[in-house]
Amino acid sequence: MGSLFRSEEMALCQLFLQSEAAYACVSELGELGLVQFRDLNPDVNAFQRKFVNEVRRCDEMERKLRYLEKEIKKDGIPMLDTGESPEAPQPREMIDLEATFEKLENELREVNQNAEALKRNFLELTELKHILRKTQVFFDEQEGGVNQTTESMTRALITDEARTAGASMGPVQLGYMEKSNEREDYLPCFVAGVILRERLPAFERMLWRACRGNVFLRQAMIETPLEDPTNGDQVHKSVFIIFFQGDQLKTRVKKICEGFRATLYPCPEAPADRREMAMGVMTRIEDLNTVLGQTQDHRHRVLVAAAKNLKNWFVKVRKIKAIYHTLNLFNLDVTQKCLIAECWVPLLDIETIQLALRRGTERSGSSVPPILNRMQTFENPPTYNRTNKFTKAFQALIDAYGVASYREMNPAPYTIITFPFLFAVMFGDLGHGAIMALFGLWMIRKEKGLAAQKTDNEIWNIFFGGRYIIFLMGVFSMYTGMIYNDIFSKSLNIFGSHWQMSYNKSTVMENKYLQLSPKEDYEGSPYPFGMDPIWQVAGSNKIIFHNAYKMKISIIFGVIHMVFGVVMSWHNHTYFRNRISLIYEFIPQLMFLLLLFFYMVLLMFIKWIKFAATNEKPYSEACAPSILITFIDMVLFNTPKPAPSGCGVYMFWGQHFVQVLFVLLALGCIPIMLFAKPMLIMQARKLANEEVQPIAGASSDAETGGVSNGGPHGGGGPHEEEEEMSEIFIHQSIHTIEYVLGSVSHTASYLRLWALSLAHAQLAEVLWTMVLSIGLKQEGWFGGVILTCVFGFWAILTVGILVLMEGLSAFLHTLRLHWVEFQSKFYKGQGYAFQPFSFDAIIENGSAAVEE
């Protein structure tokens, strides 16, 4: 079978590379992405490996690139992404890249430092400008004889605490004050500065308490916010001026200002000096604006030039780092001139890998060709399933349960059909399916553009990754919707109903419980495709009819799905030549499932074929027996209850004998599944112990009765040979009990198909009846407005609840049916994934993939 149905055959190879050609050869293998290297130095510390210095250099280059990326994003400059992947640079090109990145980083840091210094200087000049402007107002007021605080710009510091202490500040004459007792300590002075607006109330209280009310403070807000040069945030500040007397108070005031991180500036007392300083400040601000603009232009040009190559630089550095990280997994031979590696490769791709190695050797200029030898091993190889953009999502669903064991049957190809079909059984609605299919089709048609728009939105990435699943689920839901004849809870009357009313319309409308007779009102031929549309307008028996139909098809699909899963185990047993499991597990399991549950499915078809409302007794509708009661009586060996007059007890001749025989055979399969395999293994071991001991290192198929996990197709040695007999008996007992009880519970589990389908249909009907029908009943132009609003509300509920929420619920239930009910019959999922050294995967996942 091809790799679509089983994982690829893998081979463990040994690779010999010349030291000068190793880099180029590994680079070619990274572009190919078909080789998984093993670590031959597991006990060697990461800091003691041969190429650790090169890896560190790559880390440093990545750090510089991340710094450039951060600065580019800060300025909102778009980064050019052509989608192309440049080749890994040669080792000698690392020096040029390092020099380029070093130059860019240093230049950018220098520009940033200069810009920050200029912004800090600009901030100081701006604050000084506001101080000169606001203090000029203070002094102008005093010169005009105004000693009171004006409006909201200034206020005297008189608190309740001061009033309680009996202290008050009288009118203070701004400017020079007379000396008191000719003492120099009491010369009047003031300080001016700016402070953050939110710190100002606490600043005032601290000044009052620390200086005991011997200071006078006036403040005014700076209307425009100022830019903080360190982080670029906008801050609101206020100007203040404090008057006091004496050096002691001056010291206290300055310490308080320092504690509240207020900035103090020199402010001349003479008006002429203030005007002269203000003119000088304005001139310097204009010059600084010019210099700042030139600095920002230069910084922008540097970042724009870097943005054009940043993506390619990242790719190159990560490729170099990945190559040296891979080379650290290799061993050196005794001559220190050859690198030795071990790797897993797909058997079909060995020639392609050898061609890549030859290309790498030619690029490096080495004259010694690389050597790739296949090794014999009993280790379990990794599991590698080739996928494309269509099958990748379905394979991901299987791998989420567990990676398949090596060469085990892969359920993904069958899941492509069964998954959307079982989903559609629960989600069957032509309208809702069309919405889902159109959404999936849109993502498929636009997949190149959408894939290029890389985003970190996890929900969108899940939707986009499963676009083909969504499309198929929508298409299959449209099909089942046509079978149910259900579109937004209404029916399509394409071919015309095959039921005819023998009553007049008024009689039907007035009699709620009136029913049409199949003998008189039915034409006799079924509706050409799907359900007859008349069932959509049926009364109380609509749900009864749908329940009976959907419940039966749920059991039918479930039993067929489980039988198919058991048949898949036959492919595993025959491929691995596991004769004991084939005879004493597969055959009893299949017989147990067919004799009980598939027989129940046959009874459903017999009932549909033989019994009808138009037939006469004993095959009339009234004589049709209950399938559930018949199955229960069959399992419990009960005698059926007497049938009504004119009706038969059984559906066909000899039914009782057949049912007893089937139950006895099914019960007889249980001890075979339970004891046969462990007993044969134990007998084979006894015979092996009596014979001559086999040669060391050889494995005998007779020791395990032909049981081998790997068999002739590769993989590990016998598993049962490593286990104790008690463990084998316990394992087999658990497996048998799980299968027997699981057959019953799994069959019942498929009833979720019926339950969710019924719930989906009822929810759609509720939305139509309680929402949209209200708008449809309105008349006139006002009714059109109401209908538009109601339709929008109905559409939002339909998409949000019935498509998204119900769709997610049906998806999860379908996933459970595949993981538990289907895959448990044959799928072990005990392997480990093939993780090749691939540049594409490393670039997609970032540098974290390199470290893994």
LINDA-V202978 format. One line per field, one symbol per residue. phi: phi as a letter, one per 20 degrees, with the letter a starting at -180 (. if undefined). psi: psi as a letter, one per 40 degrees, with the letter a starting at -180 (. if undefined). burial: # if it has 9 or more other C-alpha atoms within 8 Angstrom, else .. A space follows every 10 residues. Layout:
phi->???
psi->???
burial->???
//
This chain:
phi->.fffecfffd cecdddcfgf dfffffffff ffmccdedee cfeeffedef dfffffffff ffffffffff ffffemefef cfnedfffff gffgffffff ffffffffff ffffffffff ffffffffff fffffffgff fffenedefd ldecaeecdf fffffnebdf fdefofdffd lleffdffbb ccacbfffef gfffffgfff dlmeccdcbb fefefdefff cmfecdccec bddbcnffff fffffffffe leeecfcfee ffffffffff ffffffffgf ffffffffff ffffffffdf fffgffffff ffffffffee deffemdcdd ccbecfffdf ffffffffff ffffmfeeff ccdedebdff ffecdfccfe efffffffff frfffgmfge fggffgefff ffffgedfaf ffffffffff fffffdffff ffefceffff fffffdffff ffffffffff fffflcclmd ddefenfedc eedffffffe dfdfceeffd ddfodffgbn efffffdfef efffffgfff ffffffffff ffffffffff fffffeleff ffedcfffff fffffdefff fffffffffe dbfeeegede ffefffffff fffffeleeg fgeggndeed ebfmffffff ffffffffff fffedfffff ffffffffff effffgnedd fffdmnebfe mfeoofefef fedfffffff ffffffffff ffffffffff ffffffffff fffffffffe cfffffefcm ffffffffff ffffffffff efefffffff fffffffffe fefffbdemd ecffdffcff ffffenffff ff
psi->iieddiiihi hhihhhhide eddddddddd ddfehhiihe fdehideeid fddddddddd dddddddddd ddddefhhhh heeihiihii ddeddddddd dddddddddd dddddddddd dddddddddd dddddddddd dddeeheiih bediiighid ddddeeiiha hhhiaiiiih ffhddfhiii iiaiihdeed dddddddddd efefihhiii ihdhiihhdd eeihihiiii hhhihidddd ddddddddde fihiihhidh dddddddddd dddddddddd dddddddddd dddddddded dddddddddd dddddddeei iiideeehhh ihihihdeed dddddddddd dddeeiehii hhhhihieih iihhhhiaed eddddddddd dhhiiheihh eddddddddd ddddddehhd dddddddddd dddddfdddd ddghiehddd dddddfdddd dddddddddd dddefhhfei ihgdehiehh heiidddddd hdehiihddd ehddiihdha ihedddeibd eddddddddd dddddddddd dddddddddd dddddefgdd dddedddddd dddddcdddd dddddddddd hideiiiefi ddehihdddd dddddefihi ihiiheiidi dihedddddd dddddddddd dddddddddd dddddddddd ihhiiheihh dddefehhdd aeeiaiahdd deiidddddd dddddddddd ddddddddde eddddddddd ddddddddde cdddddeiia dddddddddd dddddddddd dddddddddd dddddddddd dddedehdfe aiihgihhdd ddddeaeddd d.
burial->..######## #########. ########## ########.# ........#. ##.##..##. ##.##.###. ###...#..# .......... ...#...#.. ##.##..#.. ##.####### .##.###### ##.###..#. ##....#... ..###.##.. .##.....#. ........#. .....###.. #######.## ..##.###.. #.######## ##..#####. ....###### ######..## .##..###.# .###..#... ..##...#.. ##.##..##. .#..##..## .###.##### ########## ########## ###....### #######.## ..##.##### #..#.#..## .#.......# #####..... #####.###. .######### ###.##..## ########## ########## #.##.....# .......... #.#..##### ########## #########. #.....##.. .......#.. .......... ##....#..# ###....... .#...##..# ##.####### ###.###### ####.##### ########## ########## #.##.##... ###.#...## #.###.#..# #.##...... ..#...###. #...#...## .##.###.## ########.# ##.##..#.. .......... ########## #..####### .......##. .##..##.## .##..##..# ########.# #########. #####..#.. ..##.###.# #.##..#### #######..# #.#######. #######.#. ##...####. .##...#.## ..
//
